[in-house]
Amino acid sequence: MDLRSLFHNIFKRKMRAKKEIVSVSYSKNHSNFDYCCSFYVRKEGTIYLFDAICKCGYIAFENVLINETDMKLLCDAAEDALEILKKYNPKNKELTVDDATVTIVEIIFSDKNSMSVSMTEQTLDSLEKAFFALAEKYCKDV
């Protein structure tokens, strides 16, 4: 009996490279525009760039270089959010609330696959907090 055939699926799984997150965007907007924020971080070549616009905190900048450690921390928060997004099932799809706060998240992976979700009744507090912390850190560099 060949042991390789017994472990074929295990070897196959280990050989697959984990998909790297190369871009995360997060926006949260309310219809009266008193509260709105939009964040976008992405890998371009070997560098990481960050855009942020926050009316509530009056932060606005584009193409700010961030370090790899901060990108890794944000990607960790995005991976946690992915677990929530995978289970997300919008209730009352036909019901439209004009005054609802809308959160939109898009995550793009190195293999060009992506996940995009627009939601009104779900929040991703850890991802939002990670983006705000990053924005506060880098707005001083602008």
Secondary structure by P-SEA (a helix, b strand, c coil): ccccccaaaaaaaaacccccccbbbbbbbcccccbbbbbbbbbcccbbbbbbbbcccccccccccccaaaaaaaaaaaaaaaaaaaaccccccccccccbbbbbbbbbcccccbbbbbbccccaaaaaaaaaaaaaaacccc
